[in-house]
């Protein structure tokens, strides 16, 4: 899912041509690329390869903290660090039938959205959409869709959004 979001972000900005610089911040280092110097961009299962006139860089999707484009207007988009704002844990039990618990913790009170997606990327259930206090929280998914029908066995993804920052995990519903 993170790979898909990064690819879409890069495509949208590449097509619009409204940016001059691509910034990629990882857990190890911050990178800045002039868009006119980027020769190639390739996506793989767990990584992105960016080729410039000077060298080739490979980024693991799990290591990318955030990406942003600086626009030609000179107004920098707000940087939203992912690091320690919140933590989304693996659901338990996993695999599950039909109930599973999803836990998360936040450093500050904020709005949280948790959606469940099937393997096609379609939203199956909007599980959470509201404000939560700081600290640890647990929500339960009963395996039902928004229409209150039992979801079929398969691989599902849950995605948490907090202040425009996303985290996701994979889970398996087995009947």
Backbone as JSON Lines, residues from 0, in Angstrom:
{"i":0,"aa":"X","n":[0.82,-1.18,0.0],"ca":[0.0,0.0,0.0],"c":[0.87,1.26,0.0]}
{"i":1,"aa":"X","n":[1.94,1.25,0.81],"ca":[2.82,2.41,0.85],"c":[3.46,2.61,-0.51]}
{"i":2,"aa":"X","n":[3.83,1.51,-1.18],"ca":[4.41,1.6,-2.51],"c":[3.43,2.28,-3.46]}
{"i":3,"aa":"X","n":[2.17,1.89,-3.41],"ca":[1.16,2.46,-4.29],"c":[1.0,3.95,-4.03]}
{"i":4,"aa":"X","n":[0.95,4.34,-2.75],"ca":[0.79,5.75,-2.4],"c":[1.97,6.58,-2.88]}
{"i":5,"aa":"X","n":[3.19,6.05,-2.72],"ca":[4.39,6.77,-3.17],"c":[4.38,6.9,-4.69]}
{"i":6,"aa":"X","n":[4.04,5.81,-5.39],"ca":[4.0,5.87,-6.85],"c":[2.98,6.9,-7.33]}
{"i":7,"aa":"X","n":[1.79,6.93,-6.72],"ca":[0.76,7.88,-7.12],"c":[1.22,9.31,-6.84]}
{"i":8,"aa":"X","n":[1.85,9.53,-5.7],"ca":[2.34,10.86,-5.35],"c":[3.36,11.34,-6.38]}
{"i":9,"aa":"X","n":[4.29,10.47,-6.75],"ca":[5.31,10.83,-7.73],"c":[4.67,11.1,-9.08]}
{"i":10,"aa":"X","n":[3.72,10.27,-9.51],"ca":[3.07,10.46,-10.8],"c":[2.28,11.75,-10.87]}
{"i":11,"aa":"X","n":[1.53,12.05,-9.82],"ca":[0.72,13.27,-9.81],"c":[1.6,14.5,-9.94]}
{"i":12,"aa":"X","n":[2.68,14.57,-9.18],"ca":[3.55,15.73,-9.25],"c":[4.37,15.76,-10.54]}
{"i":13,"aa":"X","n":[4.74,14.6,-11.05],"ca":[5.51,14.57,-12.3],"c":[4.65,15.05,-13.46]}
{"i":14,"aa":"X","n":[3.37,14.67,-13.47],"ca":[2.48,15.07,-14.55],"c":[2.16,16.57,-14.45]}
{"i":15,"aa":"X","n":[1.96,17.05,-13.24],"ca":[1.6,18.46,-13.08],"c":[2.77,19.4,-13.32]}
{"i":16,"aa":"X","n":[3.99,18.91,-13.19],"ca":[5.2,19.7,-13.4],"c":[5.19,21.0,-12.59]}
{"i":17,"aa":"X","n":[4.64,20.95,-11.39],"ca":[4.58,22.15,-10.57],"c":[5.65,22.17,-9.5]}
{"i":18,"aa":"X","n":[6.58,21.27,-9.57],"ca":[7.62,21.2,-8.54],"c":[8.99,21.26,-9.18]}
{"i":19,"aa":"X","n":[9.95,21.73,-8.39],"ca":[11.34,21.79,-8.84],"c":[12.22,20.77,-8.13]}
{"i":20,"aa":"X","n":[11.9,20.51,-6.86],"ca":[12.77,19.69,-6.03],"c":[11.96,18.59,-5.36]}
{"i":21,"aa":"X","n":[12.54,17.39,-5.31],"ca":[11.96,16.27,-4.59],"c":[12.82,16.03,-3.35]}
{"i":22,"aa":"X","n":[12.21,16.09,-2.17],"ca":[12.9,15.8,-0.92],"c":[12.43,14.45,-0.42]}
{"i":23,"aa":"X","n":[13.38,13.57,-0.08],"ca":[13.06,12.28,0.5],"c":[13.84,12.17,1.81]}
{"i":24,"aa":"X","n":[13.11,11.99,2.89],"ca":[13.75,11.84,4.19],"c":[13.59,10.4,4.67]}
{"i":25,"aa":"X","n":[14.73,9.78,5.01],"ca":[14.72,8.42,5.51],"c":[15.19,8.44,6.96]}
{"i":26,"aa":"X","n":[15.2,7.28,7.58],"ca":[15.65,7.21,8.97],"c":[17.14,7.5,9.09]}
{"i":27,"aa":"X","n":[17.88,7.38,8.0],"ca":[19.33,7.58,8.03],"c":[19.77,8.94,7.52]}
{"i":28,"aa":"X","n":[19.07,9.49,6.51],"ca":[19.58,10.68,5.84],"c":[18.44,11.4,5.11]}
{"i":29,"aa":"X","n":[18.66,12.68,4.82],"ca":[17.75,13.49,4.02],"c":[18.36,13.69,2.64]}
{"i":30,"aa":"X","n":[17.53,13.53,1.59],"ca":[18.01,13.67,0.22],"c":[17.2,14.76,-0.47]}
{"i":31,"aa":"X","n":[17.86,15.5,-1.35],"ca":[17.19,16.51,-2.16],"c":[17.61,16.31,-3.61]}
{"i":32,"aa":"X","n":[16.61,16.2,-4.51],"ca":[16.89,15.95,-5.92],"c":[16.25,17.05,-6.76]}
{"i":33,"aa":"X","n":[17.02,17.61,-7.68],"ca":[16.49,18.54,-8.67],"c":[15.73,17.68,-9.69]}
{"i":34,"aa":"X","n":[14.46,17.99,-9.91],"ca":[13.65,17.15,-10.8],"c":[14.18,17.11,-12.22]}
{"i":35,"aa":"X","n":[14.91,18.15,-12.64],"ca":[15.45,18.15,-14.0],"c":[16.63,17.18,-14.14]}
{"i":36,"aa":"X","n":[17.2,16.74,-13.01],"ca":[18.33,15.81,-13.06],"c":[17.92,14.35,-12.91]}
{"i":37,"aa":"X","n":[16.65,14.1,-12.67],"ca":[16.19,12.72,-12.51],"c":[16.03,12.1,-13.89]}
{"i":38,"aa":"X","n":[16.76,11.0,-14.11],"ca":[16.75,10.3,-15.39],"c":[15.71,9.19,-15.4]}
{"i":39,"aa":"X","n":[15.63,8.45,-14.3],"ca":[14.7,7.33,-14.26],"c":[14.18,7.08,-12.86]}
{"i":40,"aa":"X","n":[13.01,6.45,-12.8],"ca":[12.37,6.11,-11.54],"c":[11.71,4.76,-11.71]}
{"i":41,"aa":"X","n":[12.09,3.78,-10.88],"ca":[11.55,2.42,-10.98],"c":[11.0,2.0,-9.63]}
{"i":42,"aa":"X","n":[9.92,1.24,-9.65],"ca":[9.31,0.74,-8.43],"c":[9.37,-0.77,-8.42]}
{"i":43,"aa":"X","n":[9.73,-1.32,-7.26],"ca":[9.8,-2.76,-7.07],"c":[8.92,-3.13,-5.88]}
{"i":44,"aa":"X","n":[8.9,-4.41,-5.49],"ca":[8.02,-4.86,-4.42],"c":[8.19,-4.07,-3.13]}
{"i":45,"aa":"X","n":[9.43,-3.83,-2.73],"ca":[9.66,-3.18,-1.45],"c":[10.58,-1.97,-1.54]}
{"i":46,"aa":"X","n":[10.85,-1.51,-2.77],"ca":[11.79,-0.41,-2.89],"c":[11.48,0.45,-4.11]}
{"i":47,"aa":"X","n":[12.13,1.61,-4.15],"ca":[12.04,2.55,-5.25],"c":[13.47,2.89,-5.65]}
{"i":48,"aa":"X","n":[13.76,2.85,-6.94],"ca":[15.09,3.2,-7.43],"c":[14.98,4.52,-8.2]}
{"i":49,"aa":"X","n":[15.79,5.49,-7.81],"ca":[15.78,6.8,-8.44],"c":[17.16,7.03,-9.05]}
{"i":50,"aa":"X","n":[17.19,7.27,-10.35],"ca":[18.46,7.45,-11.06],"c":[18.6,8.91,-11.48]}
{"i":51,"aa":"X","n":[19.73,9.51,-11.1],"ca":[20.03,10.88,-11.5],"c":[21.24,10.87,-12.43]}
{"i":52,"aa":"X","n":[21.59,12.03,-12.94],"ca":[22.76,12.1,-13.82],"c":[24.05,11.77,-13.06]}
{"i":53,"aa":"X","n":[24.03,11.93,-11.74],"ca":[25.24,11.68,-10.95],"c":[25.32,10.24,-10.43]}
{"i":54,"aa":"X","n":[24.2,9.67,-9.98],"ca":[24.24,8.33,-9.4],"c":[22.85,7.76,-9.27]}
{"i":55,"aa":"X","n":[22.78,6.5,-8.8],"ca":[21.51,5.82,-8.59],"c":[21.29,5.61,-7.1]}
{"i":56,"aa":"X","n":[20.07,5.88,-6.63],"ca":[19.7,5.71,-5.22],"c":[18.58,4.7,-5.13]}
{"i":57,"aa":"X","n":[18.66,3.82,-4.13],"ca":[17.58,2.87,-3.86],"c":[17.03,3.15,-2.47]}
{"i":58,"aa":"X","n":[15.71,3.28,-2.37],"ca":[15.04,3.56,-1.11],"c":[14.08,2.43,-0.78]}
{"i":59,"aa":"X","n":[14.2,1.86,0.41],"ca":[13.21,0.89,0.87],"c":[11.97,1.65,1.31]}
{"i":60,"aa":"X","n":[10.79,1.2,0.9],"ca":[9.56,1.9,1.25],"c":[9.39,2.02,2.76]}
{"i":61,"aa":"X","n":[9.75,0.97,3.5],"ca":[9.59,1.01,4.95],"c":[10.54,2.0,5.62]}
{"i":62,"aa":"X","n":[11.59,2.42,4.91],"ca":[12.57,3.34,5.49],"c":[12.26,4.81,5.17]}
{"i":63,"aa":"X","n":[11.35,5.06,4.23],"ca":[11.02,6.43,3.87],"c":[10.12,7.02,4.94]}
{"i":64,"aa":"X","n":[10.59,8.1,5.57],"ca":[9.79,8.76,6.6],"c":[8.79,9.72,5.97]}
{"i":65,"aa":"X","n":[9.24,10.53,5.01],"ca":[8.32,11.35,4.25],"c":[8.97,11.84,2.98]}
{"i":66,"aa":"X","n":[8.11,12.2,2.03],"ca":[8.54,12.76,0.75],"c":[7.76,14.05,0.56]}
{"i":67,"aa":"X","n":[8.4,15.02,-0.06],"ca":[7.7,16.26,-0.38],"c":[8.29,16.85,-1.64]}
{"i":68,"aa":"X","n":[7.49,17.66,-2.31],"ca":[7.93,18.39,-3.48],"c":[7.92,19.87,-3.14]}
{"i":69,"aa":"X","n":[9.02,20.56,-3.46],"ca":[9.06,22.01,-3.32],"c":[8.59,22.59,-4.64]}
{"i":70,"aa":"X","n":[7.62,23.45,-4.57],"ca":[7.02,24.0,-5.78],"c":[7.76,25.24,-6.25]}
{"i":71,"aa":"X","n":[7.5,25.61,-7.49],"ca":[8.16,26.77,-8.07],"c":[7.64,28.08,-7.49]}
{"i":72,"aa":"X","n":[6.56,28.04,-6.73],"ca":[6.04,29.26,-6.11],"c":[6.9,29.71,-4.96]}
{"i":73,"aa":"X","n":[7.77,28.83,-4.47],"ca":[8.62,29.15,-3.34],"c":[7.94,28.89,-2.02]}
{"i":74,"aa":"X","n":[6.71,28.42,-2.04],"ca":[6.01,28.09,-0.81],"c":[6.2,26.61,-0.55]}
{"i":75,"aa":"X","n":[6.89,26.29,0.52],"ca":[7.16,24.9,0.84],"c":[5.93,24.25,1.46]}
{"i":76,"aa":"X","n":[5.58,23.03,1.02],"ca":[4.49,22.33,1.67],"c":[4.88,21.98,3.09]}
{"i":77,"aa":"X","n":[3.91,21.89,3.96],"ca":[4.19,21.55,5.36],"c":[4.78,20.16,5.43]}
{"i":78,"aa":"X","n":[5.86,20.04,6.17],"ca":[6.47,18.73,6.38],"c":[5.75,18.06,7.54]}
{"i":79,"aa":"X","n":[5.35,16.83,7.34],"ca":[4.67,16.08,8.38],"c":[5.54,14.89,8.73]}
{"i":80,"aa":"X","n":[6.35,14.97,9.79],"ca":[7.2,13.84,10.14],"c":[6.36,12.66,10.6]}
{"i":81,"aa":"X","n":[6.75,11.49,10.16],"ca":[6.02,10.29,10.51],"c":[6.57,9.67,11.78]}
{"i":82,"aa":"X","n":[7.86,9.83,12.0],"ca":[8.57,9.17,13.07],"c":[7.82,8.76,14.29]}
{"i":83,"aa":"X","n":[7.55,9.68,15.21],"ca":[7.02,9.3,16.5],"c":[5.64,9.86,16.77]}
{"i":84,"aa":"X","n":[4.93,10.37,15.77],"ca":[3.61,10.96,15.99],"c":[2.62,9.92,16.49]}
{"i":85,"aa":"X","n":[2.65,8.73,15.93],"ca":[1.78,7.65,16.38],"c":[2.36,6.3,15.96]}
{"i":86,"aa":"X","n":[1.87,5.27,16.58],"ca":[2.34,3.91,16.31],"c":[1.13,3.02,16.05]}
{"i":87,"aa":"X","n":[1.13,2.31,14.95],"ca":[0.08,1.35,14.61],"c":[0.66,-0.04,14.75]}
{"i":88,"aa":"X","n":[0.09,-0.83,15.65],"ca":[0.61,-2.17,15.93],"c":[-0.05,-3.22,15.05]}
{"i":89,"aa":"X","n":[0.58,-4.4,14.98],"ca":[0.01,-5.52,14.26],"c":[-1.23,-6.0,15.0]}
{"i":90,"aa":"X","n":[-2.26,-6.35,14.24],"ca":[-3.5,-6.83,14.88],"c":[-3.26,-8.15,15.59]}
{"i":91,"aa":"X","n":[-4.12,-8.45,16.56],"ca":[-4.02,-9.7,17.3],"c":[-5.42,-10.22,17.57]}
{"i":92,"aa":"X","n":[-5.71,-11.48,17.31],"ca":[-4.85,-12.48,16.67],"c":[-4.77,-12.26,15.16]}
{"i":93,"aa":"X","n":[-3.78,-12.86,14.57],"ca":[-3.6,-12.81,13.12],"c":[-2.9,-14.08,12.68]}
{"i":94,"aa":"X","n":[-3.52,-14.91,11.91],"ca":[-4.84,-14.85,11.3],"c":[-5.95,-14.86,12.36]}
{"i":95,"aa":"X","n":[-7.16,-14.43,11.93],"ca":[-8.26,-14.34,12.87],"c":[-9.56,-14.84,12.25]}
{"i":96,"aa":"X","n":[-10.53,-15.16,13.1],"ca":[-11.87,-15.58,12.68],"c":[-12.81,-15.44,13.86]}
{"i":97,"aa":"X","n":[-13.79,-14.59,13.84],"ca":[-13.98,-13.46,12.93],"c":[-13.51,-12.15,13.53]}
{"i":98,"aa":"X","n":[-13.08,-12.15,14.81],"ca":[-12.71,-10.9,15.49],"c":[-11.2,-10.74,15.63]}
{"i":99,"aa":"X","n":[-10.75,-9.49,15.52],"ca":[-9.35,-9.17,15.76],"c":[-9.26,-7.79,16.4]}
{"i":100,"aa":"X","n":[-8.22,-7.57,17.17],"ca":[-8.0,-6.29,17.83],"c":[-6.87,-5.54,17.13]}
{"i":101,"aa":"X","n":[-7.08,-4.25,16.92],"ca":[-6.09,-3.38,16.31],"c":[-5.74,-2.33,17.36]}
{"i":102,"aa":"X","n":[-4.45,-2.29,17.73],"ca":[-4.04,-1.33,18.76],"c":[-3.14,-0.26,18.14]}
{"i":103,"aa":"X","n":[-3.22,0.92,18.71],"ca":[-2.39,2.03,18.28],"c":[-2.15,2.96,19.46]}
{"i":104,"aa":"X","n":[-1.09,3.74,19.37],"ca":[-0.81,4.73,20.41],"c":[-0.45,6.05,19.75]}
{"i":105,"aa":"X","n":[-0.77,7.14,20.47],"ca":[-0.52,8.47,19.95],"c":[0.13,9.32,21.02]}
{"i":106,"aa":"X","n":[1.02,10.22,20.6],"ca":[1.68,11.12,21.54],"c":[0.81,12.31,21.91]}
{"i":107,"aa":"X","n":[-0.08,12.71,21.0],"ca":[-0.98,13.83,21.27],"c":[-2.39,13.45,20.81]}
{"i":108,"aa":"X","n":[-3.39,14.05,21.42],"ca":[-4.78,13.82,21.01],"c":[-4.97,14.35,19.6]}
{"i":109,"aa":"X","n":[-5.71,13.58,18.78],"ca":[-5.91,13.97,17.4],"c":[-7.0,13.12,16.77]}
{"i":110,"aa":"X","n":[-7.41,13.53,15.56],"ca":[-8.38,12.75,14.81],"c":[-7.7,11.52,14.21]}
{"i":111,"aa":"X","n":[-8.39,10.39,14.28],"ca":[-7.87,9.13,13.76],"c":[-8.91,8.52,12.81]}
{"i":112,"aa":"X","n":[-8.44,8.03,11.67],"ca":[-9.29,7.28,10.75],"c":[-8.61,5.94,10.51]}
{"i":113,"aa":"X","n":[-9.35,4.86,10.7],"ca":[-8.84,3.52,10.38],"c":[-9.81,2.89,9.4]}
{"i":114,"aa":"X","n":[-9.29,2.54,8.21],"ca":[-10.08,1.88,7.18],"c":[-9.51,0.5,6.92]}
{"i":115,"aa":"X","n":[-10.41,-0.43,6.57],"ca":[-10.03,-1.79,6.21],"c":[-10.18,-1.92,4.69]}
{"i":116,"aa":"X","n":[-9.13,-2.43,4.02],"ca":[-9.13,-2.6,2.56],"c":[-8.98,-4.08,2.21]}
{"i":117,"aa":"X","n":[-9.6,-4.5,1.1],"ca":[-9.35,-5.85,0.6],"c":[-8.1,-5.83,-0.26]}
{"i":118,"aa":"X","n":[-7.73,-6.97,-0.81],"ca":[-6.49,-7.06,-1.58],"c":[-6.56,-6.32,-2.91]}
{"i":119,"aa":"X","n":[-7.75,-5.89,-3.32],"ca":[-7.91,-5.09,-4.53],"c":[-7.78,-3.6,-4.27]}
{"i":120,"aa":"X","n":[-7.64,-3.24,-2.99],"ca":[-7.53,-1.84,-2.63],"c":[-8.87,-1.16,-2.4]}
{"i":121,"aa":"X","n":[-9.96,-1.93,-2.35],"ca":[-11.29,-1.37,-2.12],"c":[-11.56,-1.29,-0.62]}
{"i":122,"aa":"X","n":[-12.18,-0.19,-0.19],"ca":[-12.52,-0.06,1.22],"c":[-13.64,-1.03,1.56]}
{"i":123,"aa":"X","n":[-13.38,-1.85,2.57],"ca":[-14.35,-2.82,3.04],"c":[-15.11,-2.25,4.23]}
{"i":124,"aa":"X","n":[-14.4,-1.55,5.09],"ca":[-15.02,-1.03,6.31],"c":[-14.29,0.21,6.79]}
{"i":125,"aa":"X","n":[-15.06,1.24,7.14],"ca":[-14.51,2.39,7.84],"c":[-14.68,2.06,9.31]}
{"i":126,"aa":"X","n":[-13.61,1.64,9.95],"ca":[-13.68,1.14,11.31],"c":[-13.71,2.25,12.34]}
{"i":127,"aa":"X","n":[-12.91,3.29,12.13],"ca":[-12.79,4.37,13.1],"c":[-12.73,5.7,12.35]}
{"i":128,"aa":"X","n":[-13.44,6.68,12.86],"ca":[-13.36,8.03,12.32],"c":[-13.77,8.99,13.44]}
{"i":129,"aa":"X","n":[-12.78,9.4,14.23],"ca":[-13.08,10.28,15.36],"c":[-11.83,10.71,16.09]}
{"i":130,"aa":"X","n":[-12.03,11.47,17.14],"ca":[-10.92,11.99,17.93],"c":[-10.57,11.04,19.07]}
{"i":131,"aa":"X","n":[-9.28,10.86,19.31],"ca":[-8.78,10.01,20.38],"c":[-7.79,10.8,21.22]}
{"i":132,"aa":"X","n":[-7.76,10.5,22.5],"ca":[-6.81,11.15,23.4],"c":[-5.43,10.53,23.21]}
{"i":133,"aa":"X","n":[-4.43,11.17,23.79],"ca":[-3.08,10.61,23.73],"c":[-3.07,9.3,24.51]}
{"i":134,"aa":"X","n":[-2.13,8.43,24.16],"ca":[-2.02,7.15,24.85],"c":[-2.33,5.98,23.94]}
{"i":135,"aa":"X","n":[-2.54,4.81,24.55],"ca":[-2.78,3.58,23.81],"c":[-4.28,3.31,23.69]}
{"i":136,"aa":"X","n":[-4.66,2.77,22.52],"ca":[-6.07,2.48,22.25],"c":[-6.17,1.15,21.53]}
{"i":137,"aa":"X","n":[-7.29,0.45,21.71],"ca":[-7.56,-0.81,21.02],"c":[-8.96,-0.74,20.43]}
{"i":138,"aa":"X","n":[-9.06,-1.07,19.13],"ca":[-10.36,-1.17,18.48],"c":[-10.51,-2.59,17.95]}
{"i":139,"aa":"X","n":[-11.74,-3.03,17.8],"ca":[-12.02,-4.4,17.37],"c":[-12.7,-4.38,16.01]}
{"i":140,"aa":"X","n":[-12.25,-5.27,15.12],"ca":[-12.96,-5.48,13.86],"c":[-13.59,-6.85,13.92]}
{"i":141,"aa":"X","n":[-14.88,-6.9,13.7],"ca":[-15.63,-8.16,13.77],"c":[-15.71,-8.9,12.45]}
{"i":142,"aa":"X","n":[-14.94,-8.5,11.47],"ca":[-14.92,-9.18,10.18],"c":[-16.07,-8.79,9.27]}
{"i":143,"aa":"X","n":[-16.82,-7.77,9.63],"ca":[-17.97,-7.36,8.83],"c":[-17.65,-6.12,8.0]}
{"i":144,"aa":"X","n":[-18.34,-6.01,6.87],"ca":[-18.19,-4.86,5.98],"c":[-19.02,-3.7,6.51]}
{"i":145,"aa":"X","n":[-18.95,-2.56,5.82],"ca":[-19.79,-1.43,6.19],"c":[-21.27,-1.77,6.07]}
{"i":146,"aa":"X","n":[-21.61,-2.72,5.19],"ca":[-23.0,-3.16,5.01],"c":[-23.39,-4.23,6.03]}
{"i":147,"aa":"X","n":[-22.52,-4.48,7.01],"ca":[-22.73,-5.46,8.09],"c":[-22.84,-6.9,7.57]}
{"i":148,"aa":"X","n":[-22.19,-7.19,6.45],"ca":[-22.09,-8.56,5.93],"c":[-20.71,-9.09,6.28]}
{"i":149,"aa":"X","n":[-20.6,-10.39,6.52],"ca":[-19.3,-10.99,6.82],"c":[-18.38,-10.89,5.59]}
{"i":150,"aa":"X","n":[-17.2,-10.41,5.81],"ca":[-16.2,-10.33,4.74],"c":[-15.7,-11.73,4.44]}
{"i":151,"aa":"X","n":[-15.38,-12.02,3.17],"ca":[-14.86,-13.35,2.84],"c":[-13.45,-13.56,3.37]}
{"i":152,"aa":"X","n":[-13.03,-14.8,3.46],"ca":[-11.66,-15.12,3.85],"c":[-10.69,-14.45,2.88]}
{"i":153,"aa":"X","n":[-9.55,-14.03,3.39],"ca":[-8.56,-13.42,2.51],"c":[-7.62,-12.5,3.25]}
{"i":154,"aa":"X","n":[-6.78,-11.84,2.47],"ca":[-5.82,-10.88,3.02],"c":[-6.46,-9.5,3.0]}
{"i":155,"aa":"X","n":[-6.33,-8.81,4.11],"ca":[-6.87,-7.46,4.24],"c":[-5.76,-6.54,4.76]}
{"i":156,"aa":"X","n":[-5.94,-5.27,4.51],"ca":[-5.01,-4.26,4.99],"c":[-5.78,-3.25,5.81]}
{"i":157,"aa":"X","n":[-5.21,-2.83,6.92],"ca":[-5.82,-1.74,7.66],"c":[-4.87,-0.56,7.64]}
{"i":158,"aa":"X","n":[-5.46,0.62,7.42],"ca":[-4.67,1.84,7.28],"c":[-5.17,2.87,8.28]}
{"i":159,"aa":"X","n":[-4.23,3.44,9.01],"ca":[-4.55,4.47,9.98],"c":[-4.05,5.8,9.47]}
{"i":160,"aa":"X","n":[-4.92,6.81,9.56],"ca":[-4.57,8.17,9.17],"c":[-4.65,9.04,10.41]}
{"i":161,"aa":"X","n":[-3.6,9.84,10.6],"ca":[-3.54,10.75,11.74],"c":[-2.84,12.01,11.26]}
{"i":162,"aa":"X","n":[-3.6,13.08,11.11],"ca":[-3.03,14.37,10.71],"c":[-2.33,14.3,9.34]}
{"i":163,"aa":"X","n":[-2.92,13.56,8.41],"ca":[-2.36,13.45,7.07],"c":[-1.21,12.49,6.92]}
{"i":164,"aa":"X","n":[-0.9,11.74,7.97],"ca":[0.17,10.74,7.95],"c":[-0.49,9.37,7.99]}
{"i":165,"aa":"X","n":[0.03,8.43,7.22],"ca":[-0.59,7.11,7.1],"c":[0.35,6.01,7.53]}
{"i":166,"aa":"X","n":[-0.22,4.99,8.16],"ca":[0.48,3.74,8.46],"c":[-0.47,2.62,8.05]}
{"i":167,"aa":"X","n":[0.09,1.48,7.66],"ca":[-0.76,0.35,7.29],"c":[-0.11,-0.96,7.74]}
{"i":168,"aa":"X","n":[-0.96,-1.98,7.87],"ca":[-0.53,-3.33,8.22],"c":[-1.4,-4.32,7.46]}
{"i":169,"aa":"X","n":[-0.9,-5.55,7.38],"ca":[-1.62,-6.63,6.7],"c":[-2.18,-7.59,7.73]}
{"i":170,"aa":"X","n":[-3.39,-8.15,7.43],"ca":[-3.99,-9.15,8.3],"c":[-4.72,-10.18,7.46]}
{"i":171,"aa":"X","n":[-4.96,-11.35,8.05],"ca":[-5.58,-12.46,7.32],"c":[-6.83,-12.91,8.04]}
{"i":172,"aa":"X","n":[-7.96,-12.89,7.32],"ca":[-9.22,-13.41,7.84],"c":[-9.38,-14.82,7.3]}
{"i":173,"aa":"X","n":[-9.44,-15.8,8.21],"ca":[-9.6,-17.21,7.8],"c":[-10.87,-17.76,8.43]}
{"i":174,"aa":"X","n":[-11.68,-18.39,7.59],"ca":[-12.92,-18.99,8.1],"c":[-12.78,-20.49,8.18]}
